[in-house]
């Protein structure tokens, strides 16, 4: 029950936070206009590029699935977290921008993805190849998104875009390195036993 409520709270916080950061990073909205050219506006742009990416939403479901512990709880909490994040994102968007919503469509997409990603998160706890592959899911997903759909909302490459890309590539490399190290240590322990 605690992990379910925690997942819902994490989802609401992440979804609302992502929408708010997007509004703060945009020079076209009431919230973002005063921040144009300031360090806060630039920081909001980097955060927006990081948070409003598919891999970061996937990482949210994987993390809560990992915290849930079992595959069944991981699936449930992963789906509920993405459901809550999507609802909070679009409610905040409607409040901040007066924007329309694709919420129902993203709920339909997010439900099976949340179930699967929650299971992946719970599988990280498993030793061996299954845990190793599960631990690689977010780093490989982030790297794949950087290749296929990098965070470049326009043709001009800005320092914020470069910084966001460096952060993602660094985090993906560190995450993959952690997964490989963990797998290597577990393999050595199994061989020694």
N, C-alpha and C positions, 0 to 999 in steps of 0.2 A: 504494500500500500504506500509506504514511504517513497519508494523508487518511482511509483506511478505518479504521485503528486509532484515529486521532484522533476520528473520528465515533463509533466505539463507546465510547471513553472519555468523550466529551462526553455521549453518551446515558446511560451508566451514572451519571455524575455528576449530570446534570440530573434523571433519574428518581428516584434515591435522595435527592438534595437536596430535591426537591419533596415526597416522602413524609415526610422528616424534618422539614421546615419545617411541614408540615401537623400533624404530631404535636406539635411545639413550640408551635404556635399554638392548640391545642385545650385548653380548660380541663378536658376530660373524660378526658384520658389521663395516664399516669404522667409523661411528659416535660413536658407542658404545664402541669400543675397548679401546680408550684412557680413558674412564670413569670407566673401570673395577676396582673394589675395592675401589672406591672413594665414598664419601657421595653423590655426584651427580649421580653416577651410581646406587646407592641403592635407591635414591629418584625417579629416572626415572623408576626403576623396580616397585616400589609401584604404581606410577602413571599409568604405563602401565597396571598393573593388574586391576586397577580401571576403566580406560577409555576404555580399549578394552574388555569390558564385555557387554553382551546383555542388562542387566538392565540399564546400563548407557546410551546406545543409546536410549532405550525406554524412559528413563527419559528426554532426550533431546527433544523428540517429545511431551511428556506430558507438559513440561515446556513452550514450544512455543505455544502449544494449549491453555494452561492456560492464557498466555499473550494475545493471540488472542481474547479471550472473548466469541465469539459465536461458536456454534458447527460447522457451515459451515466454518467459517474462521479458526477455530482450525484444522479441517480436512485438509484443503488446506495447511495451514502453516506446520502442522506436516509432511505431505507427502513431501512437498518441502524441508523441513529442512533435513529429512533423505536422500532424493535424493541428495542434495548438499553435505551432510556429506559423503555419500558413494563415490560420484565422487571425492571429495577432498582427501579422504583416499587413493583410488587406484591410483590417479594421483601422490600423494606424495610418495606412495610405489614404483611406477614405477621409479620415480626420485631418491629416496634414495637407493633402493635395486636393481633396474633394474628388478623388479618382474613382473610376469604375473598378470592377473587380473580376478577376478570373479565379476567384477562390474555389468555387465548386470544381472546376477543371483540375486545379492543383491538388485538391483533396482527393479526387479520384486517382490521380497519378501518385500522390504521396502515400496513399494507404499501402499498396503493395510494396513500394520502395521502402517505406518505413519498416514494414514487417521483415523484409529481407535484410535490410541494413542493421536492424536490431539484432537479428540472429547472427549476422557477421560479427557484430560487436561482442556478443556473448561468446562466440567461438574463439575470440582472441585468447580467452583464458585456457583454451585447450593446448596441451603440449603437442609437439610434432608438426607435421606439414599443415594440418588443418589450421592450427593456431597461427602458424607462420603466414599462410596465404590470407587468412582473415586480417592479420595485422598489416599486411601490405595493401589492403583494399583502399584505404584513404590516401596514402602516399601515391600509389599508382594512379588512382582516380584523379587526384590533383594534377599530377604530371600529364596525364592524358588530356585533361581539360586545357592545360596550358598550351599544349601542342595544337589541339583541334579548335579550341575556342578561347584564346588568351583574353585577359581582361583589358581589351582595347576598345573602348566605346566609340572612338573616333580615329581618324587617320593620323592625327598628330600624336607622337609619343611624348608624353610629359614625364617629369621626374616622379610624379605620383604613380604613374603606370609602371615605370621601371622599378620603383621601390616595391610595389605590390608584387610584381613578377619575381623579384629577387627573394622576397619573403616566402612566396609560395614554393619556389624551387628549393630554397634552403630547408624549409619545413618538410617538403616531400623527401629530400635526401636524408634528413635526420630521422624521419619516421621510418623510411625503408632501412636505414642503418640500425635503428633500434630493433626492428623486427628481425633482421638478420642476426644481430648479436644475441638476442633472446633465443632464437632458434639454435644458434651455435652452442650457447651455454647449456641449453636443455639437452642437446645431442651429446655433448661431452659428459654430462652428468649421467645420461642413460648408458653410455659406453663404459663409464667407470663403475657402474653398479653391477 
